[in-house]
C-alpha cells in the first residue's frame, strides 16, 4: 500500500510538473507562408510572445497543461484563438484570409485591425503603419507627409530643420514623442528623418485633442513614434544610396533567452548627404561689377549632413515580475553645415556649421496585472547630457556660385564683423543636462470602466560658453534652467455593448524657468564683486477635455472630442539658440486654445473583393497668445535672425477627409484632403497667417504582383502625389498688391514612383524610388527650396531566427 501511494504521488508530481510544446505554421489565404507574424500567448499564469521564423513556424516551449489564449498579429490585422494543451505536445496551424479574418482550425473569427480600433476611440487620430515604408527608400517624415491633416514644413534636404503642421497649427504647438518621451530629449540626431521606419512599430497622430497618457503641454496635436517592442528574436538591416551622395544605413535586432527571459536588443543608424541639389529663385544671384545682380541656377555647397545614433538595452521580457524591463544607453552625434539663415539671401554662408552629441541612460518597466488583475504600471525614464557647438569663424563672403563675393569695384568682400552671420566669430557651445521621466498607472475595474493616472517630469539645465571669448567673459556666462511637471487623470468608459466609448480627462501643468546672469557690481564697501542676476518664473495652468465615439451601426461611427489645451513656451523660444539663428525672448507668454473635433468613420464596406473606408473630421481651434515668428513684411523678409513672439489671438477652422480603397489584396488606393483657414488679430485687424498653405491633398497607389519572376515572390509598385495650393509669405496688403507676386509660391504638385521586390525567402527586399519625378520646384516655408528629382536604391535584409 505504501509503494502504491508512493507511485501515485510520483505520477501526480510528474503530471503537475510536466511541460509540453505548442507549435504550428502560419499561412495566408493563398497558402503562402507568413513570416514575422507575432503570436502572443497567455493563460494559466503564463504570458509569452514569439514571432514566426523564416519558415513561418512559431513555437512555445515548456508549457504546463492548461487552456491558453492566442493573439495573432500580422500587418494591420489581429485575431484571437483558444487552445488546450493536455499532457502532450500540440500542433496548431493558422491560416489568414484576405479580409482580415483568421481561420483558426475550424473556427473563423472576424477581427479588427489595431489601427481601426484606435481610430474608433473618439479622438481625431490616425495610426500610420510602417511595414511597407520599412522596405522602401522612405523617411519617416515622408510617410507622415501623406497622412491626412499633416503637413511637413522642411527647410531643405536631409537633416534640415523640420516643423510639423496639424490642421494649421505648427511648430512647438505640435509635439513629437518617442514612446511618450519628448523627442527633444534625444538631441537633433534622433529626428524623424534619421530614425528608419524599420525601428518603428507604428505612428500615432493626434490632432487637436491629445489623450491623457501623452500628458504634455500640447496645443495643436501630437505625433507619437512607437518603437518596435516585439520580444521575438529577430534581426533587420538595410542600406540605401541615392542622389546628392545620400547614404543611409540601419540595423536593429533582439535576442531573447527563452528559459530565463533575459533579452538584449540594439538598434543603430547612420545617415549622410551632401545635399548639393540645385536651387534657383529671387535670391539666387551673382553680384558683379557695379552691383549688377545676375540670376543663376546654383548648387548648394555648404549643406552637408551626417548623423549617427544607436540604442542598446538589456533586461527581461515576459517574466512573472515584468512584461518588459530594460536598462540601456542611447547615444548619437551629428554634423550639419549651414547654407544660410532663416531665409535664402543673396549672400550664402560657407564655413558655418554645428555639431552635437548626446549620451543618455534609460530605464523602462512595464507590467500588466501587477498585484491585481487590471492594474497596469509603466515607467520610462532618460537622464544624460546633450551638447551642441556652433562654429562660425570665416569672415570671407561668398556668392551662390560658390566663389568669393565681390563688391561693386570687383574686390573680394569680407564681413567687417568677422563671421558669416552678424555678431562676430563664435565657437558657441551649449551644454545641457536633460532628464525626462514618464510614468503611468491604470486600473480596469471591469471591461467597461478604467481609470488612468499619468505624470511626466522633464528638466533642462543649460550652460553656454564660447571658446573665442576671453576667459573673464566666459566666467560671466549665464545659466538657463527649465523644469516641467504635467499630471493627468483619465476616466474611460464603454457602454451599450461597446457602441459608446468615452474618455474624460483633466491635466495640470507647471513650468519653472530660471535665468542666472552674473555681473560685476560695486558693493556698499566699494569692492567689486560678482552677483547673480536671477530672473525666474513659476507658471501653473489647468486643462481638461473629452473624447467619445458612438457606433450607429458596426460600420458607422460618430466621433467627437474637445480640449482646453495649454502650450508652454519651450527652451528655444524663451532662451534663444544661436545655432538656429533664434534670439531669446524671456517675456513670451504661454499659448492657449479651445480645440473641437467632430467627425465620422464609415466602413470598411466589403463588395465582393472590394473594400472601401471613408472618414472625415471637422475642427476649430480658438487660440490665445499664439506663439510664432513675427508677421512677415517686405521689410523683414530677408532677416537672418528670428525671434518667437506672441502673434495674438486667432482661429483655425476647417476639415480633412480620407478615402481608402482596396481590391483583392492587390490594389490599394488612398486619397486625402485638408482645407482650413488660420487667422489672427494683428494690430487690431484680423489677417490670414502668412507663409501657410491652407489647402493640401495627397494620394497613394499600390499594386502588388505575386509570382512574377519567382514563385512566392512579390513585386509592389507605388505612386504618390503631393499637392499644395498657392500661398504667400506676406500679410495681404488690401487693394495695394503691387509687388505681391514676388512673394507668392505658386501651387505645387510633386510626384514619386517606387517599386519593391520581395524575394521568395522573404529575407531580402530590393527597392528603387524616384522622388519628384518631374523635377518641380518645391517649397515648404521661408522661401527655402527643397531637393528636385532624386533616385534612391535600397536593400533590406531580415531574419527571425538564428
N, C-alpha and C positions, 0 to 999 in steps of 0.2 A: 504494500500500500504506500509506503514511504517512497519507494522507487517510482511508482506511478505518479504520485504528487510531484516528485522532482521533475519527471519528464514533462508533465503538464505545465509546470512552472517555466521550464526552459522553452517549451514551444510557445507559451504565451509571451515570454520576453522576446523571442525571435520575431513573432508576428508583430509585436509592438514596435520593435526597432528596425524591422526590415525596410529597406528603401528600394525604390524602383525608378525606372526611367520612362519619360514621356517624350516621344519624338514624332516627326512627320514631315511632309513635304507641302509647300505652298505653291499653287499654280494659278494662272489667270484663266479666264473663260475659254481661251483657245488652247489650253493645256500647256502653255509655256511656263517655265519656271520663273518664280518671283523672288529674286534675292533681295536682301536688305529690308524685308518686311519685319516690323517689330512685333514681338509676341510678349505680352505681359501676363504673368500667372499669379493668382492669389487664391488663398484658401487654406484651411487647416493651420492657421497661424503662420503661413509662409507667404512671402512675396518675392518673386523673381522676375527677371526680364532678360530676353535674349533677342538675337536677330537671326534670320535665315542666312545661311552661308552662300557661297557661290553656286552650290548645287540646290539652293532653295530649301535646304534641310534645317529644321530647328530641333533643339533638344533641351530638355530639362532633366537633370540627373538628381539622384538621391532624394526622391520624393517618398514620404510615407504614404500608405494607403489613405485615401480620402477623396473628397469632392473638391474640384478646383474650377475657378472661373478663368477663362482665357479672353484677353483683349488683343485684337489683331489690328495693326495699323500698317497701311501701305499707301503712300502718297497722301491724298486728302481723305481717304476712307478709313472708317473704323467699324469693327464688328465684334460680336461677343459670342462666347460659347461656354458650355459647361461640360466637363469630362469627369469620369470617375476612375481613379486608379485603385485597383483592388487586387493586391497580392500578386501582381505580375507587371512586367513591362508593357506599355501600351503604345501602339502605333495609331496616330490620329492625323489624317491628311486634311488639308484645307484648300478649297477652290474659290476664287473670286470671280464674280461675273462683271459685265460691262457697266451695269447700272449702279454699282457700289453695294450690291447685296453680297453677303458672304454665304456660300453654301457649305455649311459645316456638316460633313457627312450627309445625313438626310434632313438636316434642319436648315431652313433658309431664314435669314434674319435681315430685315431692312435696316440699314444703318446710315446715320447722318455723318457727314464729314466734320472734323474738328472745326474747320473754317466756318461751316454753316451753323454749327451750334453757337459759336462765339458771336456770329453776326445776327443771331436772334435774341440776344440778351437785352436789347433795348438801346444800347449805346450806338452812336454813329461810328461804327468801327468796320474796318476792312482787314482781313487776315490774308497776308501775302505768303504764298508758298515759294520756297526757294529751290525745290527739287530740280526743275528744268534749268534755272539760271545757274545752278552749281556746275552744270556740264558745259555751259557756253561762256563766251567772252563778254559777260555782262557783269558790270559792277553793281553793287547793291543799290547805289543811287539811281542807276538807270532802271532797275526793277521798280523802285518806288515811283519814279517819274511817270510810269504808265498806270499808276494807281489812281482811281477816281478821287478828285478833290485835292490831290497832291501836286505841287509844282516845285521842282528843284531849281533853285537860283544859284548857279555856279559861275564863279569869276574866272573861267578859263578851262584848262585841261586837268590832267591827273594831279591831285594834291592841292588844287586851288581852293580858295575859300568857298564854302557852300552854305546856303541858307535854305530852309525848308518852309514852304508856304502851304498851310492847310486852310482852305476856304477863305483865303485872303489874308490871314494873319501869318506872319513870318518872323524870322529872326529868333530871338530868345523866347518869343511868345510860344514857340513850338519847341518842346524838349525831346531830346533823343536819349534813350536809355539802352544799356546793355544788361539784360537780366534784371531790370529795375534799378540799376545803378546809373546815375547821370554819366553820359559818355565823356564829359569834360574831365572826369576823374582820371581817365586813361591817357590823356595827352593827345596831341594833334596827330600822332602816327596812327592811333586807333580811331580812324574815321570810316565812314560808310563807303568810301572809295577804296579803302585798304583792306577791310575785313572781307574775305571772299565768301560768297554765298554758301560754299560747302561747309563752312563753320557754323552756319545759321540754320536753326530748325524752322523758324517761321518769323514773320514780322507783323506786329500788331499796330495798326494805325487808328488812333482815336482822335476824332475831330470834335473840338469844342468842349466836350464833356469827357472827363478822364476818371476812371474808376478809382476807388479809394486805395486799392492795393498798390497803385502807382502814385503814392502820396508824395506830391511835389507841387511847387508853385508853378502850375502850368495854366496858361491863359487860352491859347488857341488850339491846343491839342498835343498829343504825344505820339512818338514812334518808339515802340519797344522792340529791340532786337533780342529774340530768344535764341540763345546759343544751343547747339545740339547737345542734348543730355542723355542720349542713348547709352545704356550701360553694357551693350554687347561689344565684344572685341571687334575692332574694325580699323581700317587704315584708308585714307584718301589723300592723293597727291595730284597736283595739277601744275602745268607750265603753259604760259601764254606769251606770245610775242607778236608785235604789230607795229603799226605806223608810229612815227615820231620816236623811234627806238624805244618803244614801250615794252617792258618786260615785267611779268608778274608771275609769282610762284607761291604756292601754298601747300601745306601738309598738315593733316590732323589725324590723330589716331588715339585709340584707347585699348588697354589690355586689362582684363579682369580675371583674377584667380577665383575659379568657381567655388572652391571649398571654403576659403576664408572670406571672400568678398573684397579682398584688397584690390584696389583699382588704381591704375596710373593712366593719365591722359595728358596729351600735349598737342599744341597746335602752333603754327607759325606761318608767317607770310613775309614776302619781300616784293617791293614794287620799285620800279624805276622808269622814268620817262624824261626825254629831252624837252618835250613839249614845244618843239620848234615848228609849230604849224604856222601857216600863212595868215596874216591879218591885213585888213585894209579899212578905210573909213576916214572920217573927217580929221582925226588926229594923227593918222599915219602918213607923215610927210617928211621930206628932207628940206632943211633950210639952207639956201645957198647964199651967194654974194648979194648984198643989199637987202637981206632978209626975205628973199623970194622963197615961198614955200611950194614944193612940188609934191603932189600926192603920189604915193607908191604902194605897191603890194610888198609887204616885208615878212620875213620870218622872225618869230620871237627868238631871242638869242640869250636871254638871261632868265630862263623859266624852268630849269631842270628840277626834278623832284625825285627823292629817294626816301623810302620808309621801310623799316624792318621791325617786326614785333613778334612776340610769342607768349604763350601761356603754358605753364607746367603745373599740374595738380596731382596730388596723390591722396588717397584716403580709402573709404569703404563705401560700397553701394549694395543696396538690397540686403542689409543685415538686420538683425532684430531691433537694434537700437537706432538705426538711421536708414532712411531711404537713400540719402546721399550725404556724405561728409567728406569734405576736401579741405586741405590746406595747400596753398600754392604760391606761385610767383608770376607776376606779369611784368614784362619789360619791353621797351621799344625805344627807337630813336629815329629821327627823320631829318632831312636836309631839304630846304626849299629856297630856290632863288626867287628874287622879287623883281619882276619886269617893270612895274610901275606902281603908283599909289592907288588910291581907291578908284581913280578914273584913268583911262588911257589918255595920256597927254602927249604933246609933240616931242617931249624930251624923256625918253625911257631911261630906266636905270640899267647900270652894268656894274657888277661888283657888290651889289646889296643882296644879302641872303640871311637866313636864320637857321639855327639848328636847335633841336630839342631832344630830350631823353626823359624816360620815365622808369621808375623802379617801384613796384607795389607788391606788398604781401597781401594775401587774401585768405579768408576763411568762409566756408559756406556749409550750412547744415539744413537738412530738410527731412521731416518725419511726419508721416500721416498716422493718425490714430495713436498719438503719444499719450500714454497713461489712460486714455479713454477713447472709445470709438467716436469718430467725428472731430477729435481735437488734433489740428494740424499746426505745425510750427515751421517757420523758415527764418533763417538768418543769413545775410550775405554782406560781408564787410571787406573794405580795402583800406590800406594805410601805406603811405610811402612818400616819395619825393618826385617832383616834376620840375625840370629845368628847361629854360628856353633862352637862347642867346641870339641877339641881333648883331650882325656885322655890316657896318656901313662906313668905310674909310676911304673910298675913292672919290676924289674931287673932280675928275675929268667928266665932262658932259658928252653924251652920245646922241646920235640920231637913230632913226628906225632902220637905217641900212646897216647898223652895227658899227659904223665908223665914228670917229671923233666928230662932235658937232663944231661948227664954225660960227663966228659972229659975222656981222654984216660986212666986215673988212676982209673976211676969209681966214682969220686967225683961229686956231683951236681954242675952244672956250672951256673955261674951268669955273666951277661954282665957287664963289667967294667964301661960302660957309664950310667948304672942305669935305662935303659928303654928297651923296645922291639926293637925299631928302633934306630939306631945310632943318636946321637945328645943330649942325656940326657933326663931325665924325663920332662914331659911337661903337662900343662893344658892350652894349647893354645886356645884362644878364638878369633874368627874373627867376628866382628860386622859390618854389612853393612846397610846403609840407601839406599834403592833402589827406583827408580822411572821409570816408563815406560808409555808413552802416545802414542797411535796410533790414528791418525785422517785421515779422508778421505772425499773428496767432489767430486762428479761426476755430469756431466750434459750430458744428452742424447738429442742431437739436434733433432733427429728423430730415427726411427728404425735402421738406417744404420750408424750413426755417434755418437760417445760418447767420452768425454774427462774426465780423472780422475787425480786428484792430491792427493798424499798421503804423510804423514810425520810421522816419528817415532822418538821420543826422549827417550833416556834411560840414566840413570846415576847410578853409584855405588860409594858411599863414604864409604871407608873401613878403619877400625881401628883394629889393632892386639894387644893383650895383653896376658900375661901368669901369672897366679896366683903363680906359683912356682919361678918366677923371683923376685929378690929384688925390693923394691918399686922404688928405683932410676932407675933401669933398665927399669921398666915399663914406667916411665916418658919419657924415651928416645925412646919409641916405635914409629915408624913412621906411617904415614897415606898414603893410596893409593886411589886415585880418578880417575874415568873413566867416561867420558861424550861423548855421541854419538848422532849425528843428521844425519838422512838419509831422503832425499826427492826424490820423483819420479813423473814423469809426463808421462801419458799414453794416447795414441790415439787409439781407436778401430773403426774398420770399417767392415761392412758387405756389400757385393756386389754380383751381378749376382744371385739375388734371394736367398741369403744366402749360395750360393755354396762356396764363398770365404769369409773367416773370418780372419782378421789380427789384430795384436796388436803391436804397436810401442811404445817403452818406453825409457826414459833416467833416470839415477839415479845419485844423488850427495851424496858423503859420507864425513863425517867429524868426526874425533875422537880425543879427547883431553885426555891425561893422565897426572897425577901429582903425583909424589912421594915426600914425605917430610920425611926426617930422621934427627931428632935433634941430635946435637953433642955438646960436651963441648970444647970450644976453649978459647985461651987467646987473649984478645983484645990488642990494642996498649997501653992501660994504665996498662997492666999487670994483669987485672982482668979476672977471669974465668967466661964465660958467655955461655948461651945456644943459639946456632944458628941453624936454619933450613937449611939443605942442600936440595935444591929443584931441582929435575930433571923433566922436563915437555916436552911434545911433542904435536904438533897440526898437524895432517895429514889430507890431503884432496885429494879425488880422484873422478873421474867421470867414469860412466859406461853407457852402452846402450845395447839395444837388440830388438829382434822382435820375434813374433810367428805367424804362418799362417797355415791355413788349406784350402784345396780345395777339394770339393766333385765332383769327376769324375762322379759318379752316387750317388743316395741316400744312397748306402751301400758300396761305395768305396771312402775312403778319404786318401789324401796325407797330411802329417804333417811335418812342418819344423820349427825350432827355433834356435836362436843363441843369445849369450850374452857375452859381455866383463864384467866379474864378478870380484868383489873385496871382499876379506875376511880379515877384520882387526883382529889382534890378540886379544884374549879375556883376561879377567881379570886373569884367572889362568895361561895362557901362559906368560903373562907379569910379574905378581906379585908373581906367585907360589901359592902353597897351601899345607901346611904340612899335612893336613888331608888326602890328596890323594897322599902323597909322591912326590909332584911336586915341583921342585926347580925353583926359579924366573929366568927370562931371559929378562931383560929390553931392550936389543938390538935387539930383534926379529923383523923382518920386516913383513908387510902385504903380503899375497899371492894373486896372480892374475891368472886369467885363461880366455882363449878364449874357450867358450863352444859351441858345434854344435850338433844338433839333426836332424835326417832325418828318418821319419818313415811312416807307413801306418796303416790303420784300415779297415778291411774287415768284413762286416756283420752289424747286425745279419741277417744270412740267415736262412729262415724257410723252412723245408722239412717235410710236414705233421705236426707231433708233435715234430720234431727235430729242434733244433736251434743251430747255430754254429757262433762263432766270432773268428777272428784271428787278432792279432796286433803285430807289431814289431817296434823296434827303433834301429837305428844305431847311434853311438855317438863317439865324440872325445873331449878330454879336453887337451888343451895346457897350462900347468901350469908353473908359475914362482914363485920361492921362496916358494915352498910347505912347509907347517908347519906340523911337525910330530915329532915322537920320533927319537932319533939317530938311524942310521943304526946298527942293532944288529950284534955282532960278538960273538965268543965263549968266549971273554974276558969280555964282559959286560952283558951277558945274565942273570946273577944272581944278578945284581944290584938291591938294594931295592929302590933307589931314581931314579926318571926320570926327564928329562928336555926337554921341547919342543924347537925345533930348526928349522931353515930353511934348509931343506934337499937338496934343489937345484931345478933346473928346471926339468920338466918331462912331460910325455904324457900318458894319459889314453885313450884307444880306444877299442871299442868292440860293442856288440849288446845285446839286450834282446828281447825275444819274448814270447807271451802268447796265449794260445788256450783255449777257453771256449766252453763247450758243455752242453746242457740241453735237457731233454726229458720229455714232458708231465707234467712239473712242479713236477716231482717225482725224477728224477735223474739229478744231475748236476756234472760236472767234470771240473777241471781247471788244466792246466799244464803250467809251465813257466820255462824258461832257461835264464841265464845271463852268458856271456863269455866276458872277457876283458883282456887286457894287461896293466900294470901300470909300467912304467919305469921312472927312474930319473937319472940325471947325478951326480955321486958321485966321487969326486976327479978326474974329467976328464974322467971317464968311465961310460957308460950307463949300469945300472943294474936294474933288476926286483926288485921291492919293496918287501922286505921280510915280513913274518908274514901276508900274504894277500892271501885269497883263490880267485883264478881267475875264477873258474867255479862253479856255484851253480845251482841246479834245485829243484823245489818244485812241489808237486802235491796234489790235494784235490779231494775227492769224497764225495758226499752227496746223500743219498737215503731216501725218505720220504714214510712212510706207514700211511694211514689215516684209522680211524675207526678200528684199530687193536684190541684194548681191550675195548674201549668205543666209542659210537657214538660221532662224532665231536671231537675226539681226534687225535693226530698226534705223530708219532714216527719218529725222524730223526736219521739216522746212519751216522757217519763221519769217514773218513780215511784221514790221512795227512802224507806225507813223505817229508823229507828234505835231500838233497844230497849236500855234499861239497867235492870238489876234494882235492887231496893231496896238502899240501903247507908246506913251511919250515920257520923256524924262522931266518935263516941266509941268507946273500947275497951269491949267487952262487960263489964257490971258484975256478972256472975254472976246470982244469983237476984233481986237488987235491981234491978228495971227501972223503978222509979218515975221518971218524967220523961224516959225514954229516947226516947219518941215525939217529943219536942220536937226532937231532934237527928237524926231519920231523914229521908232523902229517899225518897219512895215510888217505885215503879217508873215508868219514863218511856217513852213511845212518841211519838216525833216523826216527822212525815211531810212529804215535799216532793213537789211536782209541777213539771214543766217541759216546755217544748217548744222545738225549734229548727227553723227553716225555712231550707233551703239553696236559694238562688235558682239558676236554671239555669246561669248562668255560673260558679257556684261561688266567685265573689268575695265575695258578700255572704251573711252568715248573721245572721238575726234570732232572738233568744232571749228567752223570758219564763219566769221561775221564781217559784214561791211557796214560801217556806220556812216550815216549821212550820204547815201549813195549818189545823190545828185549835187553834192558839194555846195549846199546852200549856206549863205552867211547866217549864223545863228547867234543870238544874243539872249542873255537872261536878265542882266541888270548892269547898271552903272557903265554902260557903253562898252563893256569888255567882250570882245568876240571870242566865241568858243571854237574848238577844232572843227575843220571841214571833213571831207571824206577820209576815212581811215579803214585799214584792213587788219584783221587780227586772226591768228591761228592758235588753237588751244588743244592740249591733250590732257585727258583726265584719267586717272587710274585709281581703282578702289578694290579692296578685298574685305571680306568679313570673317575670315578665319585664317589663322596662321599659328 
